[in-house]
């Protein structure tokens, strides 16, 4: 459809409010053969097979969370996804401790494998030889250049606003700098993206799409407790903190350069800024954390979420969310010339 006709179609909905079908086509959608330039962040435990399948069925691409390498859990999630075309994502330094998980994942012929938080080089060749696209999530321009040198097909530039683990750069400046640094490789923006405004902004920064985590956490199909999802809806962006408190409790071996963003809770208020003192009291506090996690007590156990939580007001089906984000982004992009450009 010519651009003029497409704009007229979109701006003049039918009497029942329906607009003609329009896709946001980018290098990301072309490479991954998807309709919408949206990826599900492969969140540990939260990005289940059910959620990944729902995101893919909605025209985006779902990625199952490989987490810390729980083989039985991953097998369950592949079965839950059924025959739906979904990918998978791994914590790279954890995958290095159990590389057989990659072989098991590639047996499912995923369209893409995402690696985050470590050197992708030991795994890149095997992923690409299997016919999967290599997605590398990075937090610095130097990491982006390394990923490009190691054959990344897609680079996710993750800003510090995102939930879970990350580093210090903000999405707004990191994304265009990475776009400039990696040439023709499509860049995906991550960190704080929760609605169509974030998708439209990312495209204007030069990104080819977005990866969303916290926003997909607050969907019906996502793993995680209903209480945690309710906490995300209730919180604003000021309610998050970034630090090492909960990594100290869990003792899972995260490299020093990465910290985690979670919702501030009673435990965080007690220990925030007092890491050295917490280390001196780890034995008792780890038991306290363990008991809280078993009881789903989120006054102590963390809800992993990013600053985008302040833009989340509901817990829809994943398909509803994808359509909403794409429609809002398209409305903004189509309306921008009339709103901002003057002859």
GIJO-V867671 format. One record per backbone hydrogen bond with DSSP energy under -0.5 kcal/mol. CO is the residue of the C=O (numbers start at 1). NH is the residue of the N-H. E is the energy in kcal/mol with one decimal. If there is no record, write none. Layout:
CO:NH:E
CO:NH:E
//
This chain:
2:6:-2.5
3:7:-2.7
4:8:-2.1
5:9:-2.5
6:10:-2.5
7:11:-2.4
8:12:-1.1
9:20:-0.6
14:17:-2.8
18:14:-2.7
23:25:-1.0
24:26:-0.5
26:30:-1.9
27:31:-2.6
28:32:-2.4
29:33:-0.9
29:34:-1.6
36:38:-2.3
37:210:-2.1
38:61:-1.8
39:41:-0.5
39:212:-2.4
41:43:-2.4
43:47:-2.3
44:46:-1.8
46:48:-2.0
46:223:-2.7
47:65:-2.4
48:52:-2.7
49:53:-2.4
50:54:-2.0
51:55:-2.4
52:56:-2.3
53:57:-2.8
54:58:-1.1
55:60:-1.9
56:59:-2.1
59:35:-1.5
59:36:-2.4
61:40:-2.3
62:87:-2.8
64:66:-0.7
64:89:-2.5
66:69:-1.9
66:70:-0.5
67:91:-1.0
69:71:-1.2
70:74:-2.4
71:75:-2.4
72:76:-2.0
73:77:-2.0
74:78:-2.4
75:79:-1.8
76:80:-2.1
77:81:-1.9
78:82:-0.8
79:82:-0.7
81:84:-1.9
84:86:-1.3
87:64:-2.7
88:114:-2.7
89:66:-2.9
90:92:-0.8
90:116:-1.8
91:94:-0.6
91:95:-2.6
92:96:-1.9
94:97:-1.1
94:98:-0.6
95:98:-1.2
98:101:-2.0
99:102:-1.3
99:103:-0.9
100:104:-2.1
101:105:-2.2
102:106:-2.8
103:107:-1.3
105:108:-1.9
106:109:-1.8
111:133:-2.6
112:88:-1.5
113:135:-2.7
114:90:-2.9
115:137:-2.7
116:92:-3.3
117:93:-1.1
118:120:-0.5
120:123:-1.8
120:124:-1.7
121:125:-0.7
123:127:-2.1
124:128:-2.5
125:129:-2.7
126:130:-1.4
127:132:-1.7
128:131:-1.4
133:113:-2.6
133:135:-0.7
134:136:-0.5
134:153:-2.2
134:154:-1.8
135:115:-2.7
135:137:-0.5
136:156:-2.6
137:117:-0.6
138:158:-2.7
140:144:-1.7
141:145:-2.3
142:146:-2.0
143:147:-2.6
144:148:-2.3
145:149:-2.3
146:150:-1.6
147:152:-2.4
148:151:-1.5
153:186:-0.6
154:136:-2.5
155:157:-0.6
155:188:-2.9
156:138:-3.2
156:158:-0.8
157:159:-0.6
157:190:-2.1
159:162:-1.7
161:307:-2.7
164:261:-2.4
166:259:-2.0
169:160:-3.3
170:173:-0.6
170:174:-2.5
171:175:-2.2
173:177:-1.4
174:178:-2.5
175:179:-2.6
176:180:-2.2
177:181:-1.4
178:182:-1.9
182:185:-1.4
186:155:-2.5
187:208:-3.5
187:209:-0.6
188:157:-2.9
189:211:-2.4
190:159:-2.9
192:194:-0.6
195:198:-0.5
195:199:-1.6
196:200:-2.8
197:201:-2.5
198:202:-2.3
199:203:-2.2
200:204:-1.8
201:205:-1.4
202:207:-2.3
203:206:-1.2
209:189:-2.5
210:39:-2.4
211:191:-0.6
212:41:-2.5
213:216:-0.6
213:217:-1.9
214:218:-1.5
216:219:-0.6
217:219:-1.4
218:316:-0.5
219:222:-0.6
225:229:-1.9
226:230:-2.3
227:231:-1.8
228:232:-1.8
229:233:-2.1
230:234:-2.1
231:235:-1.6
236:239:-2.1
237:240:-1.1
239:264:-3.8
241:262:-2.1
243:260:-3.0
244:248:-2.4
245:249:-1.4
246:250:-2.0
247:251:-2.5
247:252:-0.5
255:258:-1.7
259:166:-2.0
260:243:-2.2
260:262:-0.5
261:164:-2.3
261:305:-0.6
262:241:-2.5
265:269:-2.5
266:270:-1.8
267:271:-2.0
268:272:-2.6
271:274:-2.5
274:278:-2.4
275:279:-2.5
276:280:-1.2
277:281:-0.7
278:281:-1.4
279:282:-1.0
281:285:-2.0
282:286:-3.0
283:287:-1.4
284:288:-1.9
285:289:-2.4
286:290:-2.5
287:291:-2.3
288:292:-2.1
289:293:-2.8
290:294:-1.9
291:295:-1.6
292:296:-0.6
292:297:-2.9
293:296:-0.8
296:298:-1.0
297:300:-1.4
297:301:-2.6
299:267:-2.1
302:304:-0.6
303:263:-2.6
303:305:-0.6
306:309:-1.9
307:310:-1.4
308:311:-2.3
309:312:-1.6
311:313:-0.6
316:220:-2.1
317:321:-1.9
318:322:-2.5
319:323:-2.2
320:324:-2.3
321:325:-2.7
322:326:-2.4
323:327:-2.5
324:328:-2.5
325:329:-2.3
326:330:-2.6
327:331:-2.5
328:332:-2.2
329:333:-2.6
330:334:-2.7
331:335:-2.1
332:336:-1.0
333:337:-0.5
335:339:-1.9
336:340:-2.9
336:341:-0.5
337:341:-2.3
//
